[in-house]
Amino acid sequence: MDLKKRIKDLGFTTSMLAEKLGVSQPAISQAINGNPSLSRLQDIAAAMNVTLSELLAEDATTTDDSHTTVRCPYCGKSLELVKGEE
């Protein structure tokens, strides 16, 4: 998964994210070019006002309105996300 490309596709830059998260631009670049923690991914998604699944959607396949399959950025396994009841 190319997280940097996905962030750009969503209309953000690393500088914009750094400012929103209150960290340096090199810190964001290091996180997205390396192996970001789940916590960091959640922070990035929140700063972009998208869900974690939307952030990781480049490798996502929607199976129907309530299920989405994404590829884990750590191990490469497919994970099925199920939409909870509202």
Buried (B, 14 or more C-beta within 10 A) or exposed (E): BEBBEBBEEBEBEBEBBBBBBEBEBEBBBEBBEEEBEEEBBBBBBBBBEBBBBBBBBBBBEEEEEEEBBBBEBEEEEEEEBEEEEE
